């Protein structure tokens, strides 16, 4: 028994000395389970729920995550002075949690809240799905890059992760990365 413990400790010490880590394997497992997130409500339904609760503002981000083995949409809504974040159950469509933060001192968030893209979040989703029809949407975020309003879109197609940056006015793909 002591011999086995010694071998395990030496193996772990060897991993530490060579710079190897057990962490990447754990991360890979977490990533592989994320692709299997299934929901009963859509991104569009989650955005409608958040807008109904917020009453004012515009959605600047929506992301689907797996929280404690349950699908959760995180929806961010900005108005001129406030960031409202809603966590919505991906199966029931009910708001689980919400928070509000003052953004009046954050110039980037205020500028983003005042942006007027011609394409809606739903239109950006459709543009991404035109190119990657079998991929599942994970996140859409309105952002400003180099003075242009863009949508950053993350998709998952089996083990392939796809990141797109779309022009928020015409839906043209500005950049595309897959891994």
LUMGU-153541 format. One record per atom (N, C-alpha, C): x, y, z; atom name. Coordinates in nm, 2 decimals, m for minus. Example, Ala and Ser with C-alpha at 12.3 -4.5 7.8 and 13.67 -1.06 7.14 Angstrom:
BEGIN
+--------+--------+--------+------+
|     c1 |     c2 |     c3 | name |
+--------+--------+--------+------+
|   1.32 |  m0.57 |   0.78 |    N |
|   1.23 |  m0.45 |   0.78 |   CA |
|   1.32 |  m0.33 |   0.78 |    C |
|   1.28 |  m0.22 |   0.71 |    N |
|   1.37 |  m0.11 |   0.71 |   CA |
|   1.29 |   0.00 |   0.79 |    C |
+--------+--------+--------+------+
//
This chain:
BEGIN
+--------+--------+--------+------+
|     c1 |     c2 |     c3 | name |
+--------+--------+--------+------+
|   0.08 |  m0.12 |   0.00 |    N |
|   0.00 |   0.00 |   0.00 |   CA |
|   0.09 |   0.13 |   0.00 |    C |
|   0.19 |   0.13 |   0.09 |    N |
|   0.28 |   0.25 |   0.09 |   CA |
|   0.35 |   0.26 |  m0.04 |    C |
|   0.38 |   0.15 |  m0.11 |    N |
|   0.45 |   0.16 |  m0.24 |   CA |
|   0.36 |   0.23 |  m0.34 |    C |
|   0.23 |   0.20 |  m0.34 |    N |
|   0.13 |   0.26 |  m0.43 |   CA |
|   0.12 |   0.41 |  m0.41 |    C |
|   0.11 |   0.45 |  m0.28 |    N |
|   0.11 |   0.59 |  m0.25 |   CA |
|   0.23 |   0.66 |  m0.30 |    C |
|   0.35 |   0.60 |  m0.28 |    N |
|   0.47 |   0.66 |  m0.32 |   CA |
|   0.47 |   0.68 |  m0.48 |    C |
|   0.42 |   0.58 |  m0.55 |    N |
|   0.42 |   0.59 |  m0.70 |   CA |
|   0.32 |   0.70 |  m0.74 |    C |
|   0.21 |   0.72 |  m0.67 |    N |
|   0.11 |   0.82 |  m0.71 |   CA |
|   0.17 |   0.96 |  m0.68 |    C |
|   0.24 |   0.97 |  m0.56 |    N |
|   0.30 |   1.10 |  m0.53 |   CA |
|   0.41 |   1.14 |  m0.62 |    C |
|   0.49 |   1.04 |  m0.66 |    N |
|   0.60 |   1.07 |  m0.76 |   CA |
|   0.54 |   1.10 |  m0.89 |    C |
|   0.44 |   1.04 |  m0.94 |    N |
|   0.37 |   1.08 |  m1.06 |   CA |
|   0.32 |   1.22 |  m1.06 |    C |
|   0.25 |   1.26 |  m0.95 |    N |
|   0.20 |   1.39 |  m0.94 |   CA |
|   0.31 |   1.49 |  m0.93 |    C |
|   0.42 |   1.46 |  m0.86 |    N |
|   0.53 |   1.55 |  m0.85 |   CA |
|   0.59 |   1.57 |  m0.99 |    C |
|   0.60 |   1.46 |  m1.07 |    N |
|   0.65 |   1.47 |  m1.20 |   CA |
|   0.57 |   1.56 |  m1.29 |    C |
|   0.44 |   1.55 |  m1.27 |    N |
|   0.35 |   1.64 |  m1.35 |   CA |
|   0.38 |   1.79 |  m1.31 |    C |
|   0.39 |   1.81 |  m1.18 |    N |
|   0.42 |   1.95 |  m1.14 |   CA |
|   0.55 |   2.00 |  m1.19 |    C |
|   0.66 |   1.92 |  m1.18 |    N |
|   0.79 |   1.96 |  m1.23 |   CA |
|   0.79 |   1.98 |  m1.38 |    C |
|   0.72 |   1.91 |  m1.46 |    N |
|   0.72 |   1.92 |  m1.60 |   CA |
|   0.62 |   2.03 |  m1.65 |    C |
|   0.55 |   2.09 |  m1.56 |    N |
|   0.46 |   2.19 |  m1.59 |   CA |
|   0.32 |   2.14 |  m1.64 |    C |
|   0.30 |   2.01 |  m1.64 |    N |
|   0.18 |   1.95 |  m1.68 |   CA |
|   0.07 |   1.98 |  m1.57 |    C |
|  m0.05 |   1.98 |  m1.61 |    N |
|  m0.16 |   2.00 |  m1.52 |   CA |
|  m0.28 |   1.91 |  m1.55 |    C |
|  m0.35 |   1.89 |  m1.44 |    N |
|  m0.47 |   1.81 |  m1.46 |   CA |
|  m0.59 |   1.90 |  m1.50 |    C |
|  m0.57 |   2.03 |  m1.48 |    N |
|  m0.68 |   2.13 |  m1.51 |   CA |
|  m0.73 |   2.12 |  m1.66 |    C |
|  m0.65 |   2.12 |  m1.76 |    N |
|  m0.70 |   2.11 |  m1.90 |   CA |
|  m0.80 |   2.00 |  m1.92 |    C |
|  m0.78 |   1.88 |  m1.86 |    N |
|  m0.87 |   1.77 |  m1.88 |   CA |
|  m1.00 |   1.81 |  m1.82 |    C |
|  m1.00 |   1.87 |  m1.70 |    N |
|  m1.13 |   1.92 |  m1.64 |   CA |
|  m1.20 |   2.02 |  m1.72 |    C |
|  m1.12 |   2.11 |  m1.78 |    N |
|  m1.18 |   2.22 |  m1.87 |   CA |
|  m1.24 |   2.15 |  m1.99 |    C |
|  m1.18 |   2.06 |  m2.05 |    N |
|  m1.23 |   1.99 |  m2.16 |   CA |
|  m1.36 |   1.92 |  m2.13 |    C |
|  m1.37 |   1.86 |  m2.01 |    N |
|  m1.49 |   1.79 |  m1.97 |   CA |
|  m1.60 |   1.89 |  m1.96 |    C |
|  m1.57 |   2.01 |  m1.90 |    N |
|  m1.68 |   2.11 |  m1.88 |   CA |
|  m1.72 |   2.16 |  m2.02 |    C |
|  m1.63 |   2.18 |  m2.11 |    N |
|  m1.66 |   2.23 |  m2.25 |   CA |
|  m1.75 |   2.13 |  m2.32 |    C |
|  m1.72 |   2.00 |  m2.31 |    N |
|  m1.79 |   1.90 |  m2.38 |   CA |
|  m1.93 |   1.89 |  m2.33 |    C |
|  m1.96 |   1.91 |  m2.20 |    N |
|  m2.09 |   1.90 |  m2.15 |   CA |
|  m2.17 |   2.03 |  m2.19 |    C |
|  m2.11 |   2.14 |  m2.21 |    N |
|  m2.18 |   2.26 |  m2.25 |   CA |
|  m2.25 |   2.25 |  m2.38 |    C |
|  m2.19 |   2.17 |  m2.47 |    N |
|  m2.26 |   2.15 |  m2.60 |   CA |
|  m2.39 |   2.08 |  m2.60 |    C |
|  m2.42 |   2.02 |  m2.49 |    N |
|  m2.54 |   1.94 |  m2.47 |   CA |
|  m2.65 |   2.02 |  m2.40 |    C |
|  m2.64 |   2.15 |  m2.39 |    N |
|  m2.74 |   2.22 |  m2.32 |   CA |
|  m2.87 |   2.22 |  m2.40 |    C |
|  m2.98 |   2.18 |  m2.34 |    N |
|  m3.10 |   2.18 |  m2.41 |   CA |
|  m3.20 |   2.27 |  m2.33 |    C |
|  m3.29 |   2.34 |  m2.40 |    N |
|  m3.38 |   2.43 |  m2.34 |   CA |
|  m3.52 |   2.41 |  m2.39 |    C |
|  m3.62 |   2.45 |  m2.31 |    N |
|  m3.76 |   2.44 |  m2.36 |   CA |
|  m3.80 |   2.58 |  m2.42 |    C |
|  m3.72 |   2.69 |  m2.38 |    N |
|  m3.76 |   2.82 |  m2.44 |   CA |
|  m3.64 |   2.87 |  m2.52 |    C |
|  m3.67 |   2.95 |  m2.62 |    N |
|  m3.57 |   3.00 |  m2.71 |   CA |
|  m3.50 |   3.13 |  m2.66 |    C |
|  m3.40 |   3.17 |  m2.73 |    N |
|  m3.33 |   3.30 |  m2.70 |   CA |
|  m3.43 |   3.41 |  m2.71 |    C |
|  m3.52 |   3.40 |  m2.82 |    N |
|  m3.62 |   3.51 |  m2.84 |   CA |
|  m3.72 |   3.51 |  m2.72 |    C |
|  m3.76 |   3.40 |  m2.67 |    N |
|  m3.85 |   3.40 |  m2.56 |   CA |
|  m3.79 |   3.45 |  m2.43 |    C |
|  m3.66 |   3.42 |  m2.41 |    N |
|  m3.59 |   3.47 |  m2.30 |   CA |
|  m3.57 |   3.63 |  m2.30 |    C |
|  m3.55 |   3.68 |  m2.42 |    N |
|  m3.53 |   3.82 |  m2.44 |   CA |
|  m3.67 |   3.89 |  m2.41 |    C |
|  m3.78 |   3.83 |  m2.46 |    N |
|  m3.91 |   3.89 |  m2.43 |   CA |
|  m3.94 |   3.90 |  m2.28 |    C |
|  m3.90 |   3.79 |  m2.21 |    N |
|  m3.93 |   3.79 |  m2.07 |   CA |
|  m3.85 |   3.90 |  m2.00 |    C |
|  m3.72 |   3.91 |  m2.04 |    N |
|  m3.63 |   4.01 |  m1.97 |   CA |
|  m3.68 |   4.15 |  m2.00 |    C |
|  m3.72 |   4.18 |  m2.13 |    N |
|  m3.77 |   4.31 |  m2.16 |   CA |
|  m3.90 |   4.34 |  m2.09 |    C |
|  m3.99 |   4.24 |  m2.07 |    N |
|  m4.11 |   4.27 |  m2.00 |   CA |
|  m4.08 |   4.31 |  m1.85 |    C |
|  m3.98 |   4.24 |  m1.79 |    N |
|  m3.94 |   4.27 |  m1.65 |   CA |
|  m3.88 |   4.41 |  m1.64 |    C |
|  m3.79 |   4.44 |  m1.74 |    N |
|  m3.71 |   4.56 |  m1.74 |   CA |
|  m3.79 |   4.69 |  m1.77 |    C |
|  m3.89 |   4.67 |  m1.85 |    N |
|  m3.98 |   4.78 |  m1.89 |   CA |
|  m3.92 |   4.88 |  m1.98 |    C |
|  m3.79 |   4.91 |  m1.96 |    N |
|  m3.72 |   5.01 |  m2.05 |   CA |
|  m3.58 |   4.95 |  m2.08 |    C |
|  m3.52 |   5.01 |  m2.19 |    N |
|  m3.38 |   4.97 |  m2.23 |   CA |
|  m3.38 |   4.88 |  m2.35 |    C |
|  m3.26 |   4.84 |  m2.38 |    N |
|  m3.24 |   4.76 |  m2.50 |   CA |
|  m3.14 |   4.64 |  m2.46 |    C |
|  m3.17 |   4.53 |  m2.52 |    N |
|  m3.09 |   4.41 |  m2.49 |   CA |
|  m2.96 |   4.43 |  m2.56 |    C |
|  m2.85 |   4.41 |  m2.49 |    N |
|  m2.72 |   4.42 |  m2.54 |   CA |
|  m2.64 |   4.29 |  m2.54 |    C |
|  m2.69 |   4.19 |  m2.46 |    N |
|  m2.63 |   4.06 |  m2.46 |   CA |
|  m2.72 |   3.96 |  m2.41 |    C |
|  m2.71 |   3.84 |  m2.46 |    N |
|  m2.78 |   3.72 |  m2.41 |   CA |
|  m2.69 |   3.60 |  m2.43 |    C |
|  m2.68 |   3.52 |  m2.32 |    N |
|  m2.59 |   3.41 |  m2.32 |   CA |
|  m2.66 |   3.29 |  m2.26 |    C |
|  m2.64 |   3.17 |  m2.32 |    N |
|  m2.69 |   3.05 |  m2.26 |   CA |
|  m2.58 |   2.98 |  m2.19 |    C |
|  m2.60 |   2.94 |  m2.06 |    N |
|  m2.50 |   2.87 |  m1.98 |   CA |
|  m2.57 |   2.76 |  m1.91 |    C |
|  m2.48 |   2.67 |  m1.87 |    N |
|  m2.52 |   2.55 |  m1.79 |   CA |
|  m2.49 |   2.58 |  m1.64 |    C |
|  m2.58 |   2.62 |  m1.56 |    N |
|  m2.56 |   2.65 |  m1.42 |   CA |
|  m2.62 |   2.54 |  m1.33 |    C |
|  m2.53 |   2.47 |  m1.26 |    N |
|  m2.57 |   2.35 |  m1.17 |   CA |
|  m2.66 |   2.26 |  m1.25 |    C |
|  m2.61 |   2.22 |  m1.37 |    N |
|  m2.68 |   2.13 |  m1.46 |   CA |
|  m2.82 |   2.17 |  m1.51 |    C |
|  m2.84 |   2.30 |  m1.51 |    N |
|  m2.97 |   2.36 |  m1.55 |   CA |
|  m2.94 |   2.47 |  m1.66 |    C |
|  m3.02 |   2.48 |  m1.76 |    N |
|  m3.00 |   2.58 |  m1.86 |   CA |
|  m3.04 |   2.72 |  m1.81 |    C |
|  m2.96 |   2.82 |  m1.82 |    N |
|  m2.99 |   2.95 |  m1.78 |   CA |
|  m2.95 |   3.05 |  m1.88 |    C |
|  m3.04 |   3.14 |  m1.92 |    N |
|  m3.01 |   3.25 |  m2.01 |   CA |
|  m2.97 |   3.37 |  m1.92 |    C |
|  m2.86 |   3.44 |  m1.95 |    N |
|  m2.83 |   3.56 |  m1.89 |   CA |
|  m2.85 |   3.67 |  m1.99 |    C |
|  m2.94 |   3.76 |  m1.95 |    N |
|  m2.98 |   3.87 |  m2.05 |   CA |
|  m2.94 |   4.00 |  m1.98 |    C |
|  m2.87 |   4.08 |  m2.06 |    N |
|  m2.83 |   4.22 |  m2.02 |   CA |
|  m2.90 |   4.32 |  m2.09 |    C |
|  m2.96 |   4.42 |  m2.02 |    N |
|  m3.03 |   4.53 |  m2.08 |   CA |
|  m2.97 |   4.66 |  m2.03 |    C |
|  m2.95 |   4.75 |  m2.13 |    N |
|  m2.90 |   4.88 |  m2.09 |   CA |
|  m3.00 |   4.99 |  m2.13 |    C |
|  m3.00 |   5.09 |  m2.04 |    N |
|  m3.07 |   5.22 |  m2.08 |   CA |
|  m2.96 |   5.32 |  m2.05 |    C |
|  m2.99 |   5.45 |  m2.06 |    N |
|  m2.89 |   5.55 |  m2.05 |   CA |
|  m2.81 |   5.55 |  m1.92 |    C |
|  m2.87 |   5.50 |  m1.81 |    N |
|  m2.80 |   5.51 |  m1.68 |   CA |
|  m2.79 |   5.38 |  m1.61 |    C |
|  m2.85 |   5.27 |  m1.66 |    N |
|  m2.87 |   5.15 |  m1.58 |   CA |
|  m2.84 |   5.03 |  m1.67 |    C |
|  m2.77 |   4.93 |  m1.60 |    N |
|  m2.75 |   4.80 |  m1.66 |   CA |
|  m2.84 |   4.70 |  m1.58 |    C |
|  m2.93 |   4.63 |  m1.64 |    N |
|  m3.01 |   4.53 |  m1.58 |   CA |
|  m2.97 |   4.40 |  m1.63 |    C |
|  m2.95 |   4.31 |  m1.53 |    N |
|  m2.91 |   4.17 |  m1.58 |   CA |
|  m3.02 |   4.07 |  m1.52 |    C |
|  m3.07 |   3.98 |  m1.61 |    N |
|  m3.17 |   3.89 |  m1.57 |   CA |
|  m3.11 |   3.75 |  m1.60 |    C |
|  m3.13 |   3.66 |  m1.50 |    N |
|  m3.11 |   3.52 |  m1.52 |   CA |
|  m3.24 |   3.45 |  m1.53 |    C |
|  m3.26 |   3.38 |  m1.65 |    N |
|  m3.39 |   3.32 |  m1.68 |   CA |
|  m3.37 |   3.17 |  m1.70 |    C |
|  m3.46 |   3.09 |  m1.63 |    N |
|  m3.45 |   2.95 |  m1.64 |   CA |
|  m3.48 |   2.91 |  m1.78 |    C |
|  m3.39 |   2.83 |  m1.84 |    N |
|  m3.41 |   2.79 |  m1.99 |   CA |
|  m3.52 |   2.69 |  m2.01 |    C |
|  m3.58 |   2.64 |  m1.91 |    N |
|  m3.69 |   2.54 |  m1.93 |   CA |
|  m3.82 |   2.61 |  m1.89 |    C |
|  m3.83 |   2.67 |  m1.78 |    N |
|  m3.96 |   2.73 |  m1.74 |   CA |
|  m3.98 |   2.87 |  m1.79 |    C |
|  m3.87 |   2.94 |  m1.83 |    N |
|  m3.89 |   3.08 |  m1.87 |   CA |
|  m3.90 |   3.18 |  m1.76 |    C |
|  m3.89 |   3.14 |  m1.64 |    N |
|  m3.91 |   3.23 |  m1.52 |   CA |
|  m3.78 |   3.29 |  m1.49 |    C |
|  m3.79 |   3.42 |  m1.44 |    N |
|  m3.68 |   3.49 |  m1.39 |   CA |
|  m3.63 |   3.43 |  m1.26 |    C |
|  m3.50 |   3.39 |  m1.26 |    N |
|  m3.45 |   3.33 |  m1.14 |   CA |
|  m3.39 |   3.44 |  m1.05 |    C |
|  m3.32 |   3.54 |  m1.11 |    N |
|  m3.25 |   3.64 |  m1.04 |   CA |
|  m3.24 |   3.76 |  m1.13 |    C |
|  m3.23 |   3.88 |  m1.07 |    N |
|  m3.21 |   4.00 |  m1.14 |   CA |
|  m3.13 |   4.10 |  m1.06 |    C |
|  m3.05 |   4.18 |  m1.13 |    N |
|  m2.97 |   4.28 |  m1.06 |   CA |
|  m2.97 |   4.41 |  m1.14 |    C |
|  m2.94 |   4.52 |  m1.08 |    N |
|  m2.94 |   4.65 |  m1.15 |   CA |
|  m2.81 |   4.72 |  m1.10 |    C |
|  m2.74 |   4.79 |  m1.20 |    N |
|  m2.62 |   4.86 |  m1.17 |   CA |
|  m2.62 |   4.99 |  m1.24 |    C |
|  m2.57 |   5.10 |  m1.17 |    N |
|  m2.56 |   5.23 |  m1.23 |   CA |
|  m2.44 |   5.23 |  m1.33 |    C |
|  m2.47 |   5.27 |  m1.45 |    N |
|  m2.36 |   5.28 |  m1.55 |   CA |
|  m2.33 |   5.42 |  m1.59 |    C |
|  m2.39 |   5.52 |  m1.53 |    N |
|  m2.38 |   5.66 |  m1.57 |   CA |
|  m2.23 |   5.71 |  m1.58 |    C |
|  m2.14 |   5.65 |  m1.50 |    N |
|  m2.00 |   5.68 |  m1.50 |   CA |
|  m1.92 |   5.60 |  m1.60 |    C |
|  m1.98 |   5.50 |  m1.66 |    N |
|  m1.91 |   5.42 |  m1.76 |   CA |
|  m1.94 |   5.46 |  m1.90 |    C |
|  m1.85 |   5.54 |  m1.96 |    N |
|  m1.87 |   5.60 |  m2.09 |   CA |
|  m1.90 |   5.50 |  m2.20 |    C |
|  m1.83 |   5.38 |  m2.20 |    N |
|  m1.85 |   5.28 |  m2.30 |   CA |
|  m1.99 |   5.22 |  m2.29 |    C |
|  m2.04 |   5.19 |  m2.17 |    N |
|  m2.17 |   5.14 |  m2.15 |   CA |
|  m2.28 |   5.24 |  m2.19 |    C |
|  m2.26 |   5.36 |  m2.16 |    N |
|  m2.35 |   5.47 |  m2.20 |   CA |
|  m2.36 |   5.48 |  m2.35 |    C |
|  m2.24 |   5.48 |  m2.41 |    N |
|  m2.24 |   5.49 |  m2.56 |   CA |
|  m2.31 |   5.37 |  m2.62 |    C |
|  m2.28 |   5.25 |  m2.56 |    N |
|  m2.35 |   5.13 |  m2.62 |   CA |
|  m2.50 |   5.14 |  m2.60 |    C |
|  m2.54 |   5.19 |  m2.49 |    N |
|  m2.69 |   5.20 |  m2.46 |   CA |
|  m2.76 |   5.30 |  m2.56 |    C |
|  m2.68 |   5.39 |  m2.62 |    N |
|  m2.73 |   5.49 |  m2.71 |   CA |
|  m2.71 |   5.44 |  m2.86 |    C |
|  m2.64 |   5.33 |  m2.88 |    N |
|  m2.62 |   5.28 |  m3.02 |   CA |
|  m2.75 |   5.24 |  m3.08 |    C |
|  m2.76 |   5.27 |  m3.21 |    N |
|  m2.89 |   5.23 |  m3.28 |   CA |
|  m2.85 |   5.14 |  m3.40 |    C |
|  m2.83 |   5.02 |  m3.37 |    N |
|  m2.80 |   4.92 |  m3.49 |   CA |
|  m2.92 |   4.90 |  m3.57 |    C |
|  m2.90 |   4.88 |  m3.70 |    N |
|  m3.01 |   4.86 |  m3.79 |   CA |
|  m3.06 |   4.71 |  m3.78 |    C |
|  m2.97 |   4.62 |  m3.74 |    N |
|  m3.00 |   4.48 |  m3.72 |   CA |
|  m3.04 |   4.46 |  m3.57 |    C |
|  m3.14 |   4.38 |  m3.55 |    N |
|  m3.18 |   4.35 |  m3.41 |   CA |
|  m3.10 |   4.23 |  m3.37 |    C |
|  m3.10 |   4.19 |  m3.24 |    N |
|  m3.04 |   4.07 |  m3.19 |   CA |
|  m3.09 |   3.95 |  m3.27 |    C |
|  m3.22 |   3.94 |  m3.29 |    N |
|  m3.28 |   3.83 |  m3.36 |   CA |
|  m3.23 |   3.82 |  m3.50 |    C |
|  m3.21 |   3.94 |  m3.57 |    N |
|  m3.16 |   3.94 |  m3.70 |   CA |
|  m3.02 |   3.89 |  m3.71 |    C |
|  m2.94 |   3.93 |  m3.61 |    N |
|  m2.80 |   3.88 |  m3.60 |   CA |
|  m2.79 |   3.73 |  m3.58 |    C |
|  m2.89 |   3.68 |  m3.50 |    N |
|  m2.89 |   3.53 |  m3.48 |   CA |
|  m2.93 |   3.47 |  m3.62 |    C |
|  m3.02 |   3.52 |  m3.69 |    N |
|  m3.06 |   3.46 |  m3.82 |   CA |
|  m2.94 |   3.46 |  m3.92 |    C |
|  m2.87 |   3.57 |  m3.92 |    N |
|  m2.75 |   3.58 |  m4.01 |   CA |
|  m2.65 |   3.48 |  m3.98 |    C |
|  m2.62 |   3.46 |  m3.85 |    N |
|  m2.52 |   3.35 |  m3.81 |   CA |
|  m2.57 |   3.22 |  m3.84 |    C |
|  m2.70 |   3.19 |  m3.82 |    N |
|  m2.76 |   3.06 |  m3.85 |   CA |
|  m2.77 |   3.03 |  m4.01 |    C |
|  m2.77 |   3.14 |  m4.09 |    N |
|  m2.77 |   3.12 |  m4.23 |   CA |
|  m2.64 |   3.05 |  m4.27 |    C |
|  m2.53 |   3.09 |  m4.21 |    N |
|  m2.40 |   3.03 |  m4.24 |   CA |
|  m2.38 |   2.90 |  m4.17 |    C |
|  m2.42 |   2.89 |  m4.04 |    N |
|  m2.40 |   2.77 |  m3.96 |   CA |
|  m2.54 |   2.72 |  m3.92 |    C |
|  m2.61 |   2.65 |  m4.01 |    N |
|  m2.75 |   2.61 |  m3.98 |   CA |
|  m2.76 |   2.51 |  m3.87 |    C |
|  m2.66 |   2.42 |  m3.86 |    N |
|  m2.67 |   2.31 |  m3.76 |   CA |
|  m2.61 |   2.35 |  m3.62 |    C |
|  m2.55 |   2.47 |  m3.61 |    N |
|  m2.48 |   2.51 |  m3.49 |   CA |
|  m2.59 |   2.56 |  m3.39 |    C |
|  m2.55 |   2.55 |  m3.26 |    N |
|  m2.64 |   2.60 |  m3.16 |   CA |
|  m2.58 |   2.74 |  m3.11 |    C |
|  m2.67 |   2.83 |  m3.09 |    N |
|  m2.63 |   2.96 |  m3.05 |   CA |
|  m2.60 |   2.96 |  m2.90 |    C |
|  m2.49 |   3.02 |  m2.86 |    N |
|  m2.45 |   3.03 |  m2.72 |   CA |
|  m2.45 |   3.17 |  m2.66 |    C |
|  m2.42 |   3.27 |  m2.75 |    N |
|  m2.42 |   3.41 |  m2.70 |   CA |
|  m2.42 |   3.50 |  m2.82 |    C |
|  m2.49 |   3.62 |  m2.79 |    N |
|  m2.49 |   3.73 |  m2.89 |   CA |
|  m2.47 |   3.85 |  m2.80 |    C |
|  m2.37 |   3.94 |  m2.84 |    N |
|  m2.34 |   4.06 |  m2.76 |   CA |
|  m2.33 |   4.17 |  m2.86 |    C |
|  m2.40 |   4.28 |  m2.83 |    N |
|  m2.38 |   4.41 |  m2.90 |   CA |
|  m2.26 |   4.48 |  m2.84 |    C |
|  m2.17 |   4.53 |  m2.93 |    N |
|  m2.05 |   4.59 |  m2.88 |   CA |
|  m2.01 |   4.70 |  m2.98 |    C |
|  m1.91 |   4.78 |  m2.94 |    N |
|  m1.85 |   4.88 |  m3.03 |   CA |
|  m1.71 |   4.85 |  m3.04 |    C |
|  m1.66 |   4.83 |  m3.17 |    N |
|  m1.52 |   4.79 |  m3.20 |   CA |
|  m1.47 |   4.89 |  m3.30 |    C |
|  m1.37 |   4.96 |  m3.27 |    N |
|  m1.31 |   5.05 |  m3.37 |   CA |
|  m1.41 |   5.15 |  m3.42 |    C |
|  m1.50 |   5.20 |  m3.33 |    N |
|  m1.60 |   5.30 |  m3.37 |   CA |
|  m1.72 |   5.24 |  m3.44 |    C |
|  m1.72 |   5.11 |  m3.47 |    N |
|  m1.84 |   5.05 |  m3.54 |   CA |
|  m1.92 |   4.96 |  m3.44 |    C |
|  m2.05 |   4.97 |  m3.46 |    N |
|  m2.14 |   4.88 |  m3.38 |   CA |
|  m2.14 |   4.74 |  m3.44 |    C |
|  m2.11 |   4.64 |  m3.36 |    N |
|  m2.10 |   4.50 |  m3.41 |   CA |
|  m2.18 |   4.41 |  m3.31 |    C |
|  m2.21 |   4.29 |  m3.36 |    N |
|  m2.26 |   4.18 |  m3.28 |   CA |
|  m2.15 |   4.08 |  m3.28 |    C |
|  m2.12 |   4.03 |  m3.16 |    N |
|  m2.02 |   3.92 |  m3.14 |   CA |
|  m2.11 |   3.80 |  m3.11 |    C |
|  m2.10 |   3.70 |  m3.19 |    N |
|  m2.18 |   3.58 |  m3.18 |   CA |
|  m2.10 |   3.46 |  m3.16 |    C |
|  m2.14 |   3.38 |  m3.06 |    N |
|  m2.07 |   3.25 |  m3.03 |   CA |
|  m2.17 |   3.14 |  m3.06 |    C |
|  m2.12 |   3.04 |  m3.14 |    N |
|  m2.20 |   2.92 |  m3.17 |   CA |
|  m2.12 |   2.80 |  m3.14 |    C |
|  m2.19 |   2.69 |  m3.12 |    N |
|  m2.13 |   2.56 |  m3.10 |   CA |
|  m2.19 |   2.46 |  m3.20 |    C |
|  m2.10 |   2.39 |  m3.27 |    N |
|  m2.15 |   2.29 |  m3.36 |   CA |
|  m2.07 |   2.16 |  m3.33 |    C |
|  m2.13 |   2.07 |  m3.25 |    N |
|  m2.07 |   1.96 |  m3.19 |   CA |
|  m1.95 |   2.00 |  m3.11 |    C |
|  m1.83 |   1.96 |  m3.15 |    N |
|  m1.71 |   2.00 |  m3.08 |   CA |
|  m1.64 |   2.13 |  m3.13 |    C |
|  m1.70 |   2.19 |  m3.24 |    N |
|  m1.64 |   2.31 |  m3.30 |   CA |
|  m1.71 |   2.43 |  m3.24 |    C |
|  m1.62 |   2.52 |  m3.19 |    N |
|  m1.67 |   2.65 |  m3.14 |   CA |
|  m1.65 |   2.75 |  m3.25 |    C |
|  m1.75 |   2.84 |  m3.27 |    N |
|  m1.74 |   2.93 |  m3.38 |   CA |
|  m1.77 |   3.07 |  m3.32 |    C |
|  m1.68 |   3.17 |  m3.35 |    N |
|  m1.70 |   3.31 |  m3.31 |   CA |
|  m1.71 |   3.39 |  m3.43 |    C |
|  m1.82 |   3.47 |  m3.44 |    N |
|  m1.84 |   3.56 |  m3.55 |   CA |
|  m1.85 |   3.71 |  m3.50 |    C |
|  m1.80 |   3.80 |  m3.58 |    N |
|  m1.82 |   3.94 |  m3.55 |   CA |
|  m1.90 |   3.99 |  m3.67 |    C |
|  m2.02 |   4.04 |  m3.65 |    N |
|  m2.11 |   4.09 |  m3.76 |   CA |
|  m2.13 |   4.24 |  m3.75 |    C |
|  m2.13 |   4.30 |  m3.87 |    N |
|  m2.16 |   4.44 |  m3.87 |   CA |
|  m2.31 |   4.46 |  m3.83 |    C |
|  m2.33 |   4.54 |  m3.73 |    N |
|  m2.47 |   4.55 |  m3.67 |   CA |
|  m2.57 |   4.63 |  m3.76 |    C |
|  m2.52 |   4.69 |  m3.87 |    N |
|  m2.60 |   4.76 |  m3.96 |   CA |
|  m2.65 |   4.68 |  m4.08 |    C |
|  m2.56 |   4.59 |  m4.13 |    N |
|  m2.59 |   4.52 |  m4.25 |   CA |
|  m2.57 |   4.36 |  m4.24 |    C |
|  m2.52 |   4.32 |  m4.12 |    N |
|  m2.50 |   4.18 |  m4.10 |   CA |
|  m2.38 |   4.11 |  m4.17 |    C |
|  m2.30 |   4.19 |  m4.23 |    N |
|  m2.18 |   4.14 |  m4.30 |   CA |
|  m2.09 |   4.08 |  m4.20 |    C |
|  m2.02 |   3.97 |  m4.23 |    N |
|  m1.93 |   3.91 |  m4.14 |   CA |
|  m1.80 |   3.99 |  m4.15 |    C |
|  m1.75 |   4.04 |  m4.03 |    N |
|  m1.63 |   4.12 |  m4.02 |   CA |
|  m1.51 |   4.02 |  m3.99 |    C |
|  m1.54 |   3.93 |  m3.90 |    N |
|  m1.44 |   3.83 |  m3.87 |   CA |
|  m1.50 |   3.70 |  m3.83 |    C |
|  m1.43 |   3.59 |  m3.84 |    N |
|  m1.48 |   3.45 |  m3.82 |   CA |
|  m1.37 |   3.36 |  m3.77 |    C |
|  m1.39 |   3.30 |  m3.66 |    N |
|  m1.29 |   3.21 |  m3.60 |   CA |
|  m1.36 |   3.08 |  m3.56 |    C |
|  m1.29 |   2.97 |  m3.59 |    N |
|  m1.34 |   2.84 |  m3.55 |   CA |
|  m1.23 |   2.76 |  m3.48 |    C |
|  m1.27 |   2.69 |  m3.38 |    N |
|  m1.17 |   2.60 |  m3.31 |   CA |
|  m1.23 |   2.47 |  m3.26 |    C |
+--------+--------+--------+------+
//
